[in-house]
Amino acid sequence: MLKEFKEFAMRGNVVDMAVGIIIGAAFGTIVKSLVSDVIMPPIGLLLGGVDFSNLFLVIKEGTAPGPFASLADAQAAGAVTINYGVFLNTIISFLIVAFAIFMVIKGMNSLKRTEEAPPAEPTTKDCPFCFTAIPIKATRCPSCTSELAAKS
């Protein structure tokens, strides 16, 4: 059973998929950092110093009464919150990942299109009388000796 699993795991598709998942996880981490550390701070600054990761609504007070200065303070007090700022960061991360994947797929599709050669012109045709394959320029069938109409 271990041998069968090893054969399955070492197939090209499984190894490719594993590499893709690992690279995807690393890419997701990079995008998360890009959104939270590079993109959102300038946007927050433009909107009056808003830190999107600290935007939340308190649904139920915790052990200590609010108002809370940050999401971490609210969670430490046991308050139940809706973290819409974190959700906005996640949406922006998703859009960046989706755009990057779209660009990769678009690039792969353009490579496929350039690799595919146009279909070659046919070099043979079928005799309409005996259905034998004959050269396209033939005017008489070599099998049944029928005269063929010349294409113009």
C-alpha positions as CSV (number, residue, x, y, z in Angstrom):
1,M,0.0,0.0,0.0
2,L,2.9,2.4,0.8
3,K,4.4,1.6,-2.7
4,E,1.1,2.5,-4.4
5,F,0.9,5.7,-2.5
6,K,4.4,6.6,-3.4
7,E,3.7,5.9,-7.1
8,F,0.6,8.2,-6.9
9,A,2.4,10.9,-5.0
10,M,5.3,11.0,-7.4
11,R,3.1,11.4,-10.5
12,G,3.8,14.6,-12.4
13,N,0.3,16.2,-11.7
14,V,0.4,15.6,-8.0
15,V,3.9,17.1,-7.6
16,D,2.9,20.0,-9.8
17,M,-0.2,20.6,-7.7
18,A,1.8,20.5,-4.5
19,V,4.3,23.0,-5.8
20,G,1.4,25.2,-6.9
21,I,-0.3,25.1,-3.5
22,I,3.0,25.9,-1.7
23,I,3.7,28.8,-4.0
24,G,0.1,30.0,-3.8
25,A,0.3,30.0,0.1
26,A,3.5,32.0,-0.1
27,F,2.0,34.4,-2.6
28,G,-1.1,34.8,-0.4
29,T,1.2,35.8,2.5
30,I,3.0,38.4,0.3
31,V,-0.3,39.8,-0.9
32,K,-1.7,40.1,2.7
33,S,1.4,42.0,3.7
34,L,1.2,44.2,0.6
35,V,-2.4,45.1,1.4
36,S,-2.1,45.6,5.1
37,D,1.4,47.2,5.2
38,V,1.7,49.0,1.9
39,I,-1.6,49.8,0.3
40,M,-4.0,50.4,3.3
41,P,-1.8,52.8,5.3
42,P,-1.7,55.5,2.5
43,I,-5.4,55.0,1.9
44,G,-6.1,55.4,5.6
45,L,-3.9,58.5,5.7
46,L,-5.9,60.0,2.8
47,L,-9.1,59.3,4.6
48,G,-8.1,61.1,7.8
49,G,-5.8,58.6,9.6
50,V,-8.1,55.6,9.5
51,D,-6.6,52.2,10.3
52,F,-8.8,49.8,8.4
53,S,-7.7,46.8,10.6
54,N,-9.2,48.6,13.6
55,L,-12.6,49.3,12.1
56,F,-15.2,47.3,14.0
57,L,-18.7,47.4,15.5
58,V,-19.3,46.2,19.0
59,I,-22.4,43.9,19.1
60,K,-22.1,42.9,22.8
61,E,-19.9,44.4,25.5
62,G,-17.3,42.3,27.1
63,T,-16.1,42.1,30.7
64,A,-14.9,45.7,30.5
65,P,-17.3,48.4,29.2
66,G,-16.4,50.2,26.0
67,P,-15.5,52.3,24.1
68,F,-12.5,50.4,22.9
69,A,-9.5,52.1,21.3
70,S,-8.6,49.2,19.1
71,L,-9.9,45.8,17.9
72,A,-7.3,44.1,20.1
73,D,-8.6,45.9,23.2
74,A,-12.2,44.9,22.4
75,Q,-11.2,41.3,21.9
76,A,-9.2,41.3,25.1
77,A,-12.2,42.5,27.0
78,G,-14.3,39.7,25.5
79,A,-16.5,41.9,23.4
80,V,-18.3,40.5,20.4
81,T,-17.4,42.5,17.3
82,I,-18.1,42.8,13.6
83,N,-14.6,43.4,12.1
84,Y,-15.5,45.1,8.9
85,G,-12.1,46.7,8.5
86,V,-10.4,43.4,8.4
87,F,-13.0,42.3,6.0
88,L,-12.2,45.2,3.7
89,N,-8.5,44.3,3.8
90,T,-9.4,40.7,2.9
91,I,-11.5,41.8,-0.1
92,I,-8.6,44.0,-1.4
93,S,-6.2,41.0,-0.9
94,F,-8.6,38.8,-2.9
95,L,-8.9,41.3,-5.7
96,I,-5.1,41.6,-6.0
97,V,-4.7,37.7,-6.0
98,A,-7.6,37.4,-8.6
99,F,-6.0,40.0,-10.8
100,A,-2.6,38.3,-10.6
101,I,-4.1,34.9,-11.4
102,F,-6.0,36.5,-14.3
103,M,-2.7,38.0,-15.7
104,V,-1.0,34.6,-15.4
105,I,-3.8,32.8,-17.2
106,K,-3.9,35.5,-19.8
107,G,-0.2,35.1,-20.4
108,M,-0.4,31.3,-20.6
109,N,-3.3,31.6,-23.1
110,S,-1.3,33.9,-25.3
111,L,1.6,31.5,-25.2
112,K,-0.7,28.7,-26.2
113,R,-2.0,30.7,-29.1
114,T,1.4,31.4,-30.5
115,E,2.5,27.8,-30.2
116,E,-0.4,26.4,-32.1
117,A,0.3,26.4,-35.8
118,P,-2.5,27.0,-38.3
119,P,-3.8,23.8,-39.9
120,A,-1.9,22.7,-43.0
121,E,-3.5,22.8,-46.4
122,P,-4.7,19.3,-47.4
123,T,-2.5,17.4,-49.8
124,T,-4.9,14.7,-50.8
125,K,-8.6,14.4,-51.8
126,D,-10.9,11.5,-52.1
127,C,-12.0,10.2,-55.5
128,P,-15.7,10.7,-55.8
129,F,-16.1,7.3,-57.6
130,C,-14.0,4.9,-55.6
131,F,-13.2,7.0,-52.5
132,T,-9.5,6.4,-52.7
133,A,-7.2,9.1,-51.4
134,I,-5.4,10.7,-54.3
135,P,-3.1,13.8,-54.6
136,I,-5.0,17.1,-54.6
137,K,-3.7,18.1,-58.1
138,A,-4.6,14.7,-59.7
139,T,-7.0,14.9,-62.7
140,R,-7.4,11.1,-63.0
141,C,-7.8,8.5,-60.3
142,P,-4.9,6.0,-60.3
143,S,-7.2,3.3,-58.8
144,C,-10.4,3.5,-60.9
145,T,-9.0,5.6,-63.8
146,S,-12.0,8.0,-63.5
147,E,-11.5,11.5,-64.9
148,L,-11.8,14.1,-62.1
149,A,-13.2,17.6,-62.6
150,A,-10.4,20.1,-62.3
151,K,-10.9,22.6,-59.5
152,S,-10.8,26.2,-60.6
